[in-house]
Amino acid sequence: MALMDGVVGLLQNIAANITSLMISIIPIRFTVTRAAAIAHRTAITAADKLVVSVAALVSADVAIGGSLAHTTTYKSAYSPSNQFGPAGVSAIGSVGTAADANNTHCVDITVPQVVGAAFYEIFLSIDAAPLWVARVTEAQRAAGVKVTALGIVASPSAGVAAGDVRVAVVGTGAASNHVMYNFNNAYVTSGIIGVSCVGYELAMLDIYMYVADLRSAPSLVLAILFEDDAGIIYVQDTETILLLSGAIGTALYQIEHWIDCLGATKMYVLVDSIAGQNAACSIKVERC
């Protein structure tokens, strides 16, 4: 009888251990609650980027004050930029210096203000795709500035009109058609209120794409930016949203996949590109 009691006790202990082990390995499902959706962006019809002018660049010959050659055709261009990168390159300007036998010429380039640009990359040389010669800040451009040597500017500069960049030397830097100028990376966040990520791990985008009709295919690319606790904003990724792409689930109203907040303090959802008949995009953000 005592033996039987011992066996029963042993079996009970084994059963208890197995039960404990099973409980420890069975995954626990937590309930995730999504916060109320934030109406982040409404009726966006254009990319959130600087816009570079494609109008013909205005430039003029100045006979003295520089080291440019006489009787020479110089090409010029500019690229408005901000902390994220350049917005592309303007139309190419062209001007010929006078045949006065003096290699003392400058070229005045009229650079129109691009709202939101922090600085402008300036190009001037005899090449079809002119070479980089200097970077000019918005404040320098507004006052009028002279490029006295490669990468060296003097501002304000006597005799240079506001909005003009007087170039006294030939550029030798990167060409205006270099790959880094081929794409517009000059995102603009001013006026956009970031969505708080504090206390949240994930965010989900509710995307509403409006078009007047379907005479042309709609398209939408979004850029996801995060702000850290020092107030610095970074580009995290771009998301191409599949719209009516020949597959089920590519509707004009859709929920984009979850995005990891990566410990950021704020998130910004910008439009990288948008197309379609009178296309407009609205974005709500859900967090958990």
matplotlib code that plots the C-alpha trace (Angstrom):
import matplotlib.pyplot as plt

x = [0.0, 2.8, 4.4, 1.2, 1.0, 4.5, 3.9, 0.7, 2.6, 5.4, 2.9, 1.2, 4.5, 5.3, 1.9, 2.3, 5.7, 4.4, 1.5, 3.9, 6.1, 3.2, 2.0, 5.5, 5.8, 2.3, 2.5, 0.5, -1.6, -1.6, -4.4, -3.1, -5.2, -4.9, -5.1, -7.6, -6.4, -4.7, -5.6, -2.0, -2.2, -5.2, -5.7, -2.0, -1.7, 2.0, 5.3, 6.6, 9.8, 11.6, 10.7, 13.5, 12.8, 13.0, 12.9, 15.8, 18.6, 19.5, 23.2, 25.3, 28.9, 30.9, 34.1, 36.2, 36.8, 37.5, 39.7, 37.3, 38.5, 37.3, 35.5, 34.3, 30.8, 30.2, 27.4, 25.8, 23.2, 22.1, 20.6, 18.4, 19.0, 18.3, 19.6, 18.2, 19.8, 19.5, 16.2, 17.7, 19.3, 17.8, 17.8, 21.3, 22.1, 24.6, 26.5, 29.4, 32.2, 33.1, 36.0, 38.1, 41.3, 41.1, 40.9, 39.3, 35.7, 33.0, 29.5, 26.5, 23.9, 20.4, 19.3, 15.5, 14.6, 13.2, 11.0, 12.4, 15.9, 18.7, 21.4, 22.2, 24.9, 26.3, 27.8, 29.8, 32.2, 32.5, 31.1, 27.7, 26.9, 28.7, 30.9, 30.4, 32.0, 30.5, 27.7, 25.7, 23.3, 19.9, 21.0, 24.0, 21.8, 19.3, 22.1, 24.1, 27.3, 30.6, 32.4, 36.1, 37.7, 36.5, 34.1, 34.9, 32.2, 32.2, 28.9, 27.6, 29.7, 29.7, 28.2, 26.4, 22.6, 20.4, 19.6, 22.7, 25.7, 28.8, 31.2, 34.8, 36.4, 35.7, 34.2, 36.1, 33.8, 31.1, 29.2, 25.6, 24.5, 26.2, 24.0, 23.6, 21.6, 19.4, 16.8, 15.0, 15.8, 15.0, 12.1, 10.2, 8.7, 8.0, 4.3, 3.7, 2.9, 4.6, 2.7, 3.9, 5.5, 6.2, 4.8, 4.0, 6.0, 4.1, 2.2, -0.2, -1.1, -4.7, -4.3, -7.0, -6.2, -8.7, -8.8, -11.3, -11.3, -9.1, -8.0, -4.5, -3.1, -2.8, 0.5, 1.7, 5.1, 5.3, 8.4, 8.6, 10.6, 11.4, 12.4, 14.7, 14.7, 17.2, 14.7, 16.7, 14.6, 15.8, 14.5, 13.7, 12.3, 10.1, 6.9, 5.5, 1.8, 0.3, -2.8, -5.1, -2.0, -3.8, -4.0, -6.8, -6.2, -4.6, -7.6, -7.5, -8.5, -6.2, -4.3, -0.5, 1.5, 2.7, 5.7, 8.2, 8.5, 12.1, 12.0, 11.5, 9.7, 7.7, 6.9, 6.2, 4.6, 5.5, 4.4, 7.5, 5.5, 1.9, 0.2, -3.3, -6.2, -6.5, -5.0, -5.0, -3.9, -5.0, -3.3, -4.3, -2.0, -3.0, -0.6, -0.2]
y = [0.0, 2.3, 1.5, 2.4, 5.7, 6.5, 5.8, 8.0, 10.8, 10.6, 10.7, 13.7, 15.5, 14.7, 15.9, 19.2, 19.8, 19.1, 21.5, 24.2, 23.7, 23.9, 27.2, 28.7, 28.0, 28.9, 32.4, 35.1, 37.3, 40.9, 43.2, 46.2, 49.3, 51.8, 55.5, 57.7, 58.5, 61.9, 63.9, 64.5, 65.9, 67.0, 67.5, 67.6, 68.1, 68.5, 67.1, 68.5, 69.6, 72.7, 73.6, 74.5, 76.9, 75.6, 79.1, 80.3, 81.5, 85.2, 86.0, 89.0, 89.8, 92.2, 93.4, 93.9, 92.4, 88.8, 86.3, 85.0, 85.0, 87.4, 86.2, 83.1, 81.5, 80.6, 78.3, 78.7, 77.2, 76.9, 74.3, 75.4, 73.2, 72.6, 70.4, 67.3, 67.9, 69.6, 70.1, 69.5, 72.0, 75.1, 75.6, 76.3, 79.9, 81.1, 84.3, 85.4, 87.7, 90.8, 90.6, 93.2, 91.2, 91.4, 88.3, 90.2, 89.3, 88.2, 86.8, 88.0, 85.2, 86.3, 83.6, 83.9, 83.1, 79.6, 79.7, 77.4, 77.1, 77.5, 77.8, 77.5, 75.6, 77.7, 76.4, 78.2, 77.0, 76.6, 73.0, 72.1, 70.9, 73.7, 72.9, 73.8, 77.1, 78.0, 77.7, 80.8, 81.1, 82.6, 85.7, 86.2, 85.8, 88.3, 90.9, 90.2, 88.3, 87.8, 84.5, 85.5, 82.0, 78.4, 78.1, 81.6, 84.3, 88.0, 89.4, 92.0, 93.0, 96.5, 96.9, 93.5, 93.8, 92.1, 88.6, 88.4, 86.2, 87.6, 84.9, 85.9, 82.5, 79.3, 76.4, 73.1, 71.1, 68.6, 69.0, 70.2, 66.9, 64.8, 62.0, 63.8, 66.6, 64.2, 63.7, 66.2, 65.3, 68.8, 67.9, 70.7, 70.2, 73.9, 74.4, 70.6, 69.6, 66.3, 63.4, 62.6, 59.1, 59.5, 56.4, 54.6, 51.8, 51.6, 53.8, 53.0, 55.2, 55.7, 56.9, 58.7, 59.4, 61.5, 61.8, 63.5, 60.6, 57.9, 59.2, 58.7, 56.3, 57.7, 57.4, 58.3, 58.0, 59.0, 59.9, 59.0, 61.4, 61.2, 63.9, 63.0, 64.5, 67.1, 68.4, 67.1, 65.7, 62.7, 61.0, 57.4, 55.8, 56.3, 54.2, 53.7, 53.2, 50.8, 52.4, 50.5, 48.6, 45.6, 43.8, 43.4, 45.5, 48.5, 50.7, 54.5, 54.3, 52.0, 51.3, 51.2, 48.7, 49.4, 51.6, 51.2, 54.5, 53.7, 55.7, 59.0, 61.9, 62.9, 61.5, 63.4, 61.9, 63.9, 63.5, 62.6, 62.6, 62.6, 62.2, 61.7, 63.8, 66.6, 64.2, 65.0, 63.0, 63.0, 61.0, 60.0, 58.3, 55.7, 54.8, 52.0]
z = [0.0, 0.9, -2.5, -4.3, -2.4, -3.4, -7.1, -7.0, -5.4, -8.0, -10.9, -9.3, -9.1, -12.7, -13.8, -11.9, -13.5, -17.0, -16.4, -15.1, -18.1, -20.6, -19.0, -19.2, -23.0, -24.1, -25.6, -23.8, -26.2, -25.1, -26.1, -28.2, -28.1, -30.9, -30.0, -31.9, -35.4, -35.9, -39.0, -39.9, -43.5, -45.5, -49.3, -50.3, -54.0, -54.5, -53.2, -49.9, -51.4, -52.7, -56.3, -58.7, -61.5, -65.1, -66.5, -68.6, -66.3, -66.6, -66.7, -67.8, -68.6, -66.3, -67.9, -64.8, -61.3, -62.2, -64.0, -66.7, -70.3, -73.0, -76.1, -74.2, -73.7, -70.1, -68.9, -65.5, -63.3, -59.6, -57.3, -54.4, -51.4, -47.7, -44.9, -46.6, -50.0, -53.4, -55.2, -58.7, -61.0, -62.8, -66.5, -67.9, -68.7, -71.3, -71.7, -73.9, -72.6, -74.7, -77.2, -75.4, -75.1, -71.3, -69.1, -66.2, -66.7, -64.2, -64.9, -62.9, -62.4, -61.2, -58.8, -57.9, -54.3, -53.8, -50.7, -48.0, -49.5, -47.0, -49.7, -53.4, -55.2, -58.0, -61.2, -63.9, -66.5, -70.3, -70.1, -71.4, -67.8, -65.9, -62.9, -59.2, -58.1, -54.7, -52.2, -51.4, -48.5, -48.8, -46.9, -49.2, -52.3, -51.0, -50.4, -53.5, -53.4, -55.2, -55.7, -55.5, -55.5, -55.6, -52.7, -51.4, -51.3, -50.3, -49.1, -49.3, -52.3, -53.6, -57.1, -57.0, -57.2, -54.6, -55.8, -58.0, -57.7, -59.4, -60.3, -60.9, -61.3, -63.3, -61.4, -61.1, -58.8, -59.6, -62.8, -62.6, -64.1, -61.4, -60.0, -56.6, -58.4, -60.4, -57.6, -55.4, -51.8, -50.4, -48.2, -46.5, -43.0, -42.1, -41.3, -40.8, -37.2, -36.3, -34.7, -31.2, -30.9, -27.2, -25.4, -28.7, -30.5, -33.8, -36.2, -39.0, -41.9, -43.1, -46.7, -48.7, -52.3, -54.3, -58.1, -60.3, -62.8, -64.1, -67.5, -66.1, -63.5, -60.0, -58.1, -54.6, -52.9, -49.2, -47.2, -43.5, -41.3, -37.6, -35.1, -32.2, -28.7, -29.8, -32.4, -35.4, -38.2, -40.3, -43.4, -42.4, -45.5, -48.5, -49.2, -52.6, -52.2, -54.8, -56.2, -58.7, -59.8, -61.3, -58.0, -55.4, -52.3, -54.1, -53.5, -53.4, -49.7, -47.8, -44.6, -45.0, -42.9, -39.4, -39.0, -36.1, -34.3, -33.5, -30.2, -32.0, -30.4, -33.5, -37.0, -40.2, -43.3, -46.3, -50.0, -52.0, -55.3, -56.3, -59.7, -61.1, -62.4, -59.8, -57.3, -53.6, -50.6, -47.0, -44.3, -40.8, -38.3, -35.8, -32.9, -30.4]

ax = plt.figure().add_subplot(projection="3d")
ax.plot(x, y, z, "-o")
ax.set_aspect("equal")
plt.show()
